[in-house]
Amino acid sequence: MNNTPRMGIPDRLAERMSMAEQYEYLRSRLSRRGVLRGGAVAAGALAATGVLTDTARAATPAVPRTAPKIDGALVAPTGRHLAFGADPRTEMTVSWQVPVAVAKPFLRVGTHPWNLSHRIPAEIRALHTPAGVGASPDVTQYFLHARLSRLQPGTTYYYGVGHDGFDPAAPHLAGTLGTFTTAPSGRRPFTFTAFGDQGVSYHALGNDSLILAQNPAFHLHAGDICYADSSGQGKPTDTFDTRLWDQFLAQTETVAKQVPWMVSYGNHDMEAWYSPNGYGGEEARFQLPGNGPDPENLPGVYSFVYGGTAVISLDANDVSWEIPANLGLSKGAQTAWLDKQLKAFRARRDIDFIVVFFHHCAFSTTNQHASEGGVRDAWVPLFEKYQVDLVVNGHNHVYERTDAIAKNAVGKALPIGGSARTDTDGVVYVTAGGAGKSLYSFPVTDSYEGNEKPLDEVRTYAWDKSGNKVPETVQWSRVRFTGYSFIRVDVDPGGHGHAPSLAVRALAENGTEIDRFTLTRGR
């Protein structure tokens, strides 16, 4: 056994310690160097709420005492990204990053670019990573957030972010303005996009550009966002470079500054150095709706309703048998919340569809991760009970789509170009993990639009409670594509004699369609 300390924890100790215990050990060893400078999110930070009339105090960032004072005019905000609040009709959060500490950051917003609001203070979250934690040197990153409420439904707003010395309302900075549009007050046709496992790469940037061309109302990112933690085991001994987040947010800004970028958390998003659950760094960078069962412990668990479609984000690390760093994190609270939330959404007459997204795949056949037995055990029965219409996953770096599944078998075959009734035929699962990281492989040949090679069955495996691969032979793998891609979903609320529908298309990074199918349900 190798007893050489890695990241400050000897292997002989790390093997017997939980993720939380490893975190506490590491934190105590590095505390004299200020591993968190008082925490991943600066203590006492207050969010800026209210679009035009509410006010709030900005937080004092936890910065190194040696940080030089910089002329704000020399510092431009970067990495802008949007996120809905709990009610997308009236709430939006604008987030961004600055490379150094700035004074009095703020947001301006209005319905015309020449008529922006007074300054709305922003919250500063300073994230300090000391030298010796991963590959990066001693570095402090500054993330800023301004939460808006009381917005008007179905309205396009212009906004600008700034600080002392950098005012986006100044004529010479008009080019820094962004826009966003709130959700409509009722059912309307709209489009959203989704993928998982992006990282920083040429292919990731290409997918972003193609997504922007779809003009989506929002985008779903099904976990493994940046890959600053390249190991993905949720341990303090993982390889890590926090500077990759700067590259990722700059890469994604082209889309995310105008399209709400709604994320769930995957195994590579458990950055164990910042908090026992691994999400301290994520909480510094993202402001999500916060309406899940335990926003502090499970910040990536939330829901929102856009038009007649309900969307639920889950944290599959909580139920993963393959990568158990956070297994049992919520002690069953997430699954109980999911049951309650699905029941409530399905009972609402103003909701047609329920879309659930999270990282680990319930049904996939790749050689690398295949299917997560923990997800099947905890959540698939609820998806079937409440007739979830579409489940979107990442984790496997490919595109794969199932038939309509009921009780772990084919409820109805769903060929390319076909349709299924989700209230009678079963649940359709899409693995959209080809967002930008290196691709995985299937044990059988690809089969996609223009290259259909259907198979009656595929020999694959699923993970069990002991972390073992259990072989299985399945019939539900309908479409397989080894390439970079994402999905586009066109939502039609129905009416005038036709049922509501989800028209789903999978597009390769060059824009070629590789799959299409339609999901409908009765009123």
N, C-alpha and C positions, 0 to 999 in steps of 0.2 A: 504494500500500500504506500502511496506517495503521501508523506506528511508535510511536504513543503507548503507553506502558507500561500494561498492564492487570494488576492484581494483582501488579505488580512485574516482569512479563515482557513485553518489547516483542513485538508481533505478529511482526516479522520474525525473531525468535529462536524464538518458540514454534512457528512453523510447521515448523522444522527439528529440533525436540527431541522425544524420546520422552517418555512420561508420567513415567518415572523421572527423566529428565534435567531436566524442568520442576520436579519436586518438589525435587530437589537444589538447583537454582538458587533457587527460592523460599525453601527452608529456610535457605540460606546468607544470603540478603538479610534475612530476618526473625529470624535467630538471636539478635541482640542484644535483641530484644523477647521472646524466650522462646516461639517459636511452639508448641513442644510441651512446654515446661517439663520437658525431659528425656525426652520421648517421650509418645505417646498413652496408653500404659499405664504407670503409675508403675513405675520401675525397682525391681527387687527384690521385686515383689508376689508373695505366696504365697497359693495358693488354700486355702480351708478344706475339708478332706476328711474324710469319716467322719461318720456320722449322729449317733452318741451317744458314742462312745468316742475317736475320733480328734480330734486338736487341731492347730491351725496358728496361726502368727502373722499378724496383720493387717498389711497393707502401710502404709507411710508415704506419704500422698498428696503429689503434687507441687503444692503450693498457693502462690499468691502470698504473699510475706512480709507483705503488708499485710492479709491476711485477718483480720477481727476474730474474737474468740472469742465464740461464741454459746452460750447456755444450751441444752443438748440437749433440755430439756423443751419448748422453744418450736419444735422442728423435727420435723415428721412425715414419715416416708418416703412416697414416691409412686412411681408407675410400676412396680409389681411385675409381673414376668413370669417365667414358668417355662420351663425347657428340659430335655429328657431328657439324661442322660449316654449313653455308648455302649451301656449296657444299661438300657432303660427299666423293667425289672423291679426293679432295685435302686439306680438312680442318678437323681438329680434335682438341678438347679441352681435356686436361688431368686435372682433378681436384682431390684434396685430402685435408686432414685435419691433423693438428698437435695439440697436447694437450696443448702446451704452445707456447709462442712467440719464433720464431727462426730467425736467421740472414741469409739474402741472399738466400731465397729458389730458387730452380731451377729445370729444367727438362733436362734430356739427352735423345736423341733419335737417332736411326740408324737402318739400315736394318739387322744388325747382333749384337748379344749380346756382342761380343768382340770388336765392333767398334761403340761406341756411340759418339754422337756429343759433341762439347763444351757445356758449361753450357748456357742454355737459361733461362733468369730470369723469375720468376713467379710473378703473382700478388697476394698480400695478401689482404684478406677481413676479417676484424676483426668485429665480431658481439658480442656486449655487451648486456647482459640481467641483469638488476639490481635485487637485492633481492626485493621481493614485487610484481614482475611481474610473476604471475603464481606460480608454486610449487618449482621452482629451486632456489638455493641461488644465490648470485651475481656471475656471471660467464661470461667469455669472451671466445668465440670460434674462432678458426683461420682456415679459409678456403683459399685454394690456387688454382690458375688456371694458366695454360700455354696454350695459343692458338697457334696452328700450322697451317701454310699455305704452299702452294707450295709443298704439298706431291704428290707422284706418285699414280695414280689410280691403284686399284687392287693389292696393295702391303702391305705385312705384315711388321710392324715396331716393334722393341723392344724399350722399354723406361724405365727409372728409374727416380724417384723423390727424391730430397734431399735438403740439406741446409748446411751451414757451420758446419763441423764436421760430416756430414753424406753424403757420396758420393756413390751413387749406382754403380759407375764404379769400386769401390774397390772390389777386388776378394772376400773378405769375405761377401760382400753384394749382390753378384750376384743373390741370391735367392729372392731378393726383386724386380727384374725386372718384367715388364708386357709386353703384346703385344696388338696390335690392327691391323686391316686390313681395308684399305680404300675401298670405293665403286669402282666397275669396271667402265670402261669408256663407256660401252654399255650394251645392254640387256644380262643378264646372269641368269640362275636359282639361286635362293637363298631362304633362310628361315628367317622369323622373328617371334618373339613371342610377346605376349601382355597380360596384365591384369591390374586391378585397385584395390585400397583399400588394401594395403599391411600391413603397420605397422610393428611392431616388435613382432614376435611370432615364436613358433616352426613350425607352418604351413607355415609362410612366408619363413622361412629358407628352408623348404622342397621344396617349389615351386622354390626357387632360384636354388637349386641343380638340380632339374629336368630340368629347363630351360637351365642350362649350358650344359646338355647332348644333347640338341637339336642343339647345335652349331649355334645359330642364328647370322645373320649379324648385327642385332640390336634388341632392345627390346623397346616396347611402354608401358609406365606406365600411365594409364588413370586417374590420379588424386587420391587424398587422399593418399599421399606418406608415411608419417611417423606417423601421429596422435600425434605429440607433442601437438597440439591443439585438445583435445579430445571432445570439445563441437561442433565444426564445424559450428558455427553461424557467424563467422567473426566479433566478437565483442571484445572489450578490456576486457569484463567481462567473456570471455570464460576460461575454465580450460586449463592450459598450463604448459608444462615442456620441456624447450628447450634441456635438456640433452638427451631426447629420440633420437634426431638427431644423437648423437654420436653412440648410439647403432644401429640405422638404417643403417648408412653408413658403419659401421663395418660389419654388417650382409650382406649387399648387395655387398661388395667389391669382394667377390669370383667370382661373375658374371660380375659386372659393371667395373672391372679393365680391362676387355678384350672385353666386349660387350657394345657398345654405349647405354646408358640408357636414352632414350628420354622421358621426362616427360611432362605431362600437369597438370594444377592445379585444384584441387577440393575444396570443401567447407572447409575441414579440413586443407587446405594449406593457408587459409587466416589468417595469424597470425597478428592480428591487432595492436600489440604493436610496430611494426617496421616501419610502413609507412601507409599512408591513404588508400592505396589499399590492404594492408595486405601482400604484396609480398616482402617487404624489406629483410626479413630473407631468402626467397627463392633465391633472387638475390645474397645473400652472398654465398649460398651453390652450386648453379648451374650456369653454363654458357651455355645458349641455343643459337640457331642460330641467334636470334636477327633480323630476316628479316620480322617480322610481321608489322602491321600498326602502332604500337606505342610500341616499345620495352621497354621503361621506365615504361609505365603505364600497359602494357599487356605483360610481359616478357614470358609468357607461350604460346603465339600465334606465330607460325612460320610454315615454310614448308621446305621440302627437297625432292630431287629426288634420289632414289637409283635404279640403273638399269632402267627398264622401269616402275617403280612404283613411283607415287607421294604420299607423306604423308603430311597431314596437322594436326597440333595441334591447338585446339581452347580452349578458356576460357569460359566455360559455366556459371561461376559465373556472367558474364556480362549480361546474359539473363535469369537467374533463377527466376522464380516466387515463387518457394518453399522457397528458402533461399536468400532473397533480399539484403544482405549486400552490394554487388557490382553491383546490378542491374542497368544497364544503365551506367556503368563505362566508356565505350568507346563512348557513345553518338551515337551509330550506326556505328562507324568507323570499328569495327571488322566485322560486317555483310557485309558492303560494300567491305571490303578487301577480304572476303571470296568469294563473288560473282565474283570479278575481278580475284582472284587466280584460282578458279574452271574453269572459262571461258578460262583462259590462258593455264591451264594444259590440258583441254579437246581438245584444238585446236592443241596441239603439237603431231606430228606424232611419236615421239620417246617415248611417254608415253602410256602404255596400261591401267594401273589401277590407280585409285585414292582411297586411304584409308584415312579416317578422324577419329581422335580419340579425345575424350574429356570426361569430367566426368559425368555430369548429363544425365540420360537416356532419349532418345526420345521415346522409346517404351519398357516398362517393366511392369510386373504385380505383383511385390512383395507387401506384406502388408505394408512395411516400407516407401518406396519412390515412387514406381510405375513410372509413366511417367511425364516428365517435359514439361508442356505446353509451357513454354517460348522457349525451344529448337524447339518444333514443329512449333511454330509461326514464329520464325526468320530464321531457317536454313533448316528445312526439305524440304520446296519448292525448295531451291537451290540444295540440294542433288539430288532431282528428276530431276530438270531442266538440270543439268550437268551430270546425270547418275553416281553418286558416286557408287563405287562398294562395299565397305564395310565400315560400321561405327562401331567403337569399343567404348564402354562406361564402366564406373565403377559404383560407387555410391550405387548400390544395391549389397549386398554381397552374390551373387549367380552366377550361370551361366544360362543365358537365351538367346535363339536365335529365331529370327522371321522368318517367310516366307519372300519372296520378297514382299516389301510393296510399293504401289503406291496410293497416295491420301488417306492415313490413312486406307487403306484396303488391303487385300491380292491381290497382283498382280499375283503371282504364288505360289502355295503351294510348299514348299521345305522340303520334308521329310529327315530323316537321311539317308545319302548316296546319296542324290539326287543332282541335279545341276540346276542352273538358269542362264539365260542370263541377265546380269545386264544392257545391253543397250536396252532391250525390256521388261523385267519382273518387274523391280523395284529394290529397295535398300534393302539390308540385314543388319540388326542391331544385334550386339552381345553385351550382357552385360557380361563382364568378371570380375566381382567384387569379386571373391573368392580367392584373392591373399594371405590372411592371417588374416584378422580381423574376429571377431565373425560373424557367418552366420545369414542371414535373413530367411524369410519364404515366401512361396507362399500361396495364398488363395485356391489353388487346388493341386492335387497330382503332384509329380515329374514325368517327362517323358523324358527318355534319352536312349542312346544306351544300349541294354541289359535289359532295363526296360521301354519299350515303353508303355505308357498309353495315347494315343492321345485323346484330347477333341475338340469338335467342337467350343466351345467358353469359355472364361474366363471372369468373372465379376471382374472388377478392377476399377481404377480411374486415372485421370490426374490432375495436379495442374493448377489452373487458375490464372489470373492476381492479384486477391485479396488474393492469398495464400490459397484458398479453394480446397478441394478434390472433383472433379466432377466425379461422377460414370460413367462408360462406360463398355460396353460388347464388347469384341474383339475376333477376330478369328485368329490373326496372331501369337499367342504364340505357337511356334512349339516344342521347347525343353526347359525343365526346370530341373535344377540339384541343389539341396541344398548340396553343398560341396565345398571344396577348389579345385581350378583348374586354368588353364590358356589356352590360345589358341596358336597353332602353325600354321603358314601360309606358305605354300610352293608355291613360285611364279615360274611359268613356262612361259617364254616369247613366247612360241609357235614356229612355223616354220615347214617346211617339211610337210605341209598339215594339221597341227592341230592348233587350235586357242590358244591364250594365256589363262592361267587359274590361278586362286587362289584356291589351295586345302587347306581347313581350317579343322583343327582337334582341338577338345577340349579334354584336358587331365586332369584327376583328379590327386591329389597330389601323388597317388601311381602309376601313369603312365597309369592307365586304360583309354581307349578311351571312352568318353561319347557322342561325337557328331562328325560328319564329313559331309562335303558338299563341292561342287565345284562351283565356279563362273567363268563364261566365258563371252567373248564378241567378237563381230566381229571386224575385223581390220578397 
